[in-house]
Amino acid sequence: MPDFKKQLATFVQMLRNIEDEFKLHSLTPNEQAVFYTILKSNDICNISKIVDESGLSRSTVYKILRKLEDNNLIEAFQSESDKRESIVSLKV
Amino acid sequence: MSSINNLKYFLEVSITTFISFSLLYVIWIFFIISSETASGFNGSIMYVPHAARVLTICYFGIAAIPALYVAHVTCTFLIGGLYGLNNLPLFDLLGTSFLSTICVLIALYAMAGLGFKIRTLPFYEFTKDSVYLDLRNHKHIIMVTVFSAAVHSLSLYVYNYLRAISSNPEMFVRFFVGDILGTLVTIFTLSFMLFAFFRER
């Protein structure tokens, strides 16, 4: 006898797959995590903070930031206090 | 302990099935049928309650059938009768409701014969060559929808012909197209609703 909640979860998964197939959302879960970390930091945010809060590796975060920048969602610039550090902020 | 779990599962499935079918029937009556009756009703071109049949039997198995049958008879008799959609005698209402209820089951067994099997239903044999229908894949659900719509429209056409209720082939086409369109609209609407209201932001 199958489990009721498990079957419902399977059904929701099927609906989510339709979302994915028809690209109802444009950002992947990792991209969303990075985007929301920047969003939560109100104004500007450094990359170390994104790495810490999103739980993603530094290289993945860099890749995602590049994509978000290409999509015109964020802008990245050098920190004035520390030239080695990049700062990102939302453009939307 | 196992029988208590089975009973709990049966009750959960029955309540979900009854509510989902009734809800879709009411939506169908209010939003769709009002635009169709003007040209004379000969089978709906978008029968959304078929989605409840397909989804409940696919996901919950044969445990959904009693509630589906009761929901079918109750909705057709009470709500459909109220809107003049049920002109059938009680015997034919029970007969057509039974065929409509088991059409998905027949379709699934027919598909099992072709090698496509579903884990929620007991099938006579599982071989290593069996292709399992993935309930997380909407394309497999759509395939079941098309098969069940074919079985449903054909069985009802034959029943109506034999009982001298109707021999109009247009009804067969409208039932077939209506079941497929209704199920697709329901599934995609649910998916859009999931995205719009429940996706974590």
Interface residues (C-beta under 8 A of the other chain):
Chain A: M1 P2 D3 F4 Q7 L8 T10 F11 V12 Q13 M14 L15 R16 N17 I18 E19 E21 F22 L24 H25 Y36
Chain B: S2 N5 N6 K8 Y9 E12 V13 T16 L55 Y59 F60 G61 A63 R119 T120 L135 R136 N137 H138 I141 I187 F188 L190 S191 F192 L194 F195 R199 R201
